Every structure is written in C-alpha cells, then in structure tokens.
Amino acid sequence: MMRLSDDRINHLSHRIADMLAGDERVEFKNVHNRIRLRIKQSMSKVLKQDEEIENRATEKIRSLSRGVTPGSAEWDILHRQYYEQEIEKLRSIR
C-alpha cells in the first residue's frame, strides 16, 4: 500500500493543476488555487478510502481461524482477493 504525506499530496496537486493550466485544451473557470485544492481533496479522499479497504482486507485475513502468516504467498493471495471484493462492494454502492 502506498501512503503519501500531506506534503507529497500537496506537491502532486500543484503539478497536476499546473499541467492542466498549461494545456491549451483546458480552460479554468475557477481560480487556479481552487482547482488545486479540489485536486488535493480528491486525492486525499481516494487515498483514505484505499487505506480503509486495505485495513478491511487485512482484518478479514486475521479473523480466519487458521493462522495465515503475513507476507506469505497465501496471505498475498487472500489479501488481493479480499481487497478486490471490497473494491467491488464500493463500486456496487455507487
């Protein structure tokens, strides 16, 4: 799982907004900084959701009656499976 610091998210939001501002096909109807802040909010929301999904997948594995060793091949397979199930649940809600 990738975790980004607030500084890194801020930096990326600046880069994305600047890239959009430099594209002649994109026209800002709002102030550049408001767009950048919206990008930052969106990125933070997605990363928080991803962390929550990651935690739910991990908890499902830990709740199994058989002990699955973290980092093992079985752990990785189960984690990917449970992570994808959580993503599908989220998509079906939308």
C-alpha positions as CSV (number, residue, x, y, z in Angstrom):
1,M,0.0,0.0,0.0
2,M,1.3,3.4,-0.9
3,R,1.0,6.1,1.8
4,L,1.6,9.7,0.8
5,S,2.3,12.5,3.2
6,D,0.3,15.7,3.1
7,D,3.3,17.5,1.6
8,R,3.6,14.9,-1.2
9,I,-0.2,15.2,-1.9
10,N,0.2,19.0,-2.0
11,H,3.1,18.8,-4.3
12,L,1.3,16.4,-6.7
13,S,-1.8,18.6,-6.7
14,H,0.3,21.6,-7.7
15,R,1.9,19.6,-10.5
16,I,-1.5,18.4,-11.8
17,A,-3.1,21.8,-11.7
18,D,0.0,23.4,-13.4
19,M,-0.1,20.8,-16.1
20,L,-3.8,21.4,-16.7
21,A,-3.3,25.2,-16.7
22,G,-0.6,24.7,-19.3
23,D,-2.8,22.7,-21.6
24,E,-4.5,24.9,-24.2
25,R,-7.4,22.5,-24.4
26,V,-8.2,23.2,-20.7
27,E,-9.9,26.4,-19.6
28,F,-10.2,27.2,-15.9
29,K,-13.5,28.8,-14.9
30,N,-12.3,28.9,-11.3
31,V,-9.2,30.3,-9.7
32,H,-6.2,28.1,-10.2
33,N,-5.7,27.6,-6.5
34,R,-9.3,26.4,-6.0
35,I,-8.8,23.8,-8.7
36,R,-5.6,22.7,-7.0
37,L,-7.3,22.4,-3.6
38,R,-10.1,20.4,-5.2
39,I,-7.5,18.0,-6.7
40,K,-5.8,17.7,-3.3
41,Q,-9.1,17.0,-1.6
42,S,-9.9,14.3,-4.2
43,M,-6.5,12.7,-3.9
44,S,-6.8,12.6,-0.1
45,K,-10.3,11.1,-0.2
46,V,-9.2,8.3,-2.6
47,L,-6.1,7.5,-0.5
48,K,-8.2,7.4,2.7
49,Q,-10.7,5.0,1.0
50,D,-7.8,2.9,-0.2
51,E,-6.4,2.7,3.3
52,E,-9.8,1.7,4.8
53,I,-10.2,-1.0,2.1
54,E,-6.6,-2.2,2.9
55,N,-7.5,-2.4,6.6
56,R,-10.7,-4.4,6.0
57,A,-8.9,-6.9,3.8
58,T,-6.2,-7.3,6.4
59,E,-8.7,-7.8,9.2
60,K,-10.6,-10.4,7.2
61,I,-7.3,-12.4,6.9
62,R,-6.5,-12.0,10.6
63,S,-10.0,-13.2,11.5
64,L,-9.6,-16.5,9.8
65,S,-9.4,-19.5,12.2
66,R,-6.2,-20.8,10.6
67,G,-3.2,-18.6,11.1
68,V,-2.0,-17.1,7.9
69,T,1.5,-15.7,8.1
70,P,1.7,-12.1,6.9
71,G,3.9,-11.8,3.8
72,S,3.4,-15.5,2.8
73,A,2.1,-16.4,-0.6
74,E,-1.3,-17.4,0.9
75,W,-1.5,-14.0,2.7
76,D,-0.8,-12.2,-0.6
77,I,-3.4,-14.2,-2.5
78,L,-6.1,-13.8,0.2
79,H,-5.3,-10.1,0.5
80,R,-5.6,-9.5,-3.2
81,Q,-8.9,-11.5,-3.2
82,Y,-10.4,-9.6,-0.2
83,Y,-9.1,-6.3,-1.4
84,E,-10.8,-6.8,-4.8
85,Q,-14.1,-7.9,-3.0
86,E,-14.0,-4.7,-1.1
87,I,-13.5,-2.6,-4.2
88,E,-16.4,-4.4,-5.9
89,K,-18.6,-3.6,-2.9
90,L,-17.7,0.0,-3.1
91,R,-18.5,0.1,-6.9
92,S,-21.9,-1.5,-6.4
93,I,-22.8,1.1,-3.8
94,R,-22.2,4.0,-6.3
